[in-house]
Amino acid sequence: MRLVAAFMSGVVVCGLLILGAKSVLPTQADEITTDNITDNLSESLTALLPDIERIYKEALITPFIKAEDKIYDEDIAEFYSDLLDRTGLRPDE
């Protein structure tokens, strides 16, 4: 019962915060056109973010490449190398 009461009070508090923010924020803001954008605003924050796709792909592939270095049997190493090529896990070089 206390959990339900806590949940309901949280919903009420968040609703009041949203209503309070709506009353403070301007509702008749001017539209931004390309004429009044300065050079500083034209550069977006995405230029500051790292290349997430490259980092993710490298994080997935690196353990498989490192494991290939630890295989000393030639037959198994050849099979593993072919497996990496067929599955696309070998990075494009």
Buried (B, 14 or more C-beta within 10 A) or exposed (E): EEEEEEEEEEEEEEEEEEEEEEEEEEEEEEEEEEEEEEEEEEEEEEEEEEEEEEEEEEEEBEEBEEEBEEBEEEEEBEEBEEEBEEEEBBEEE
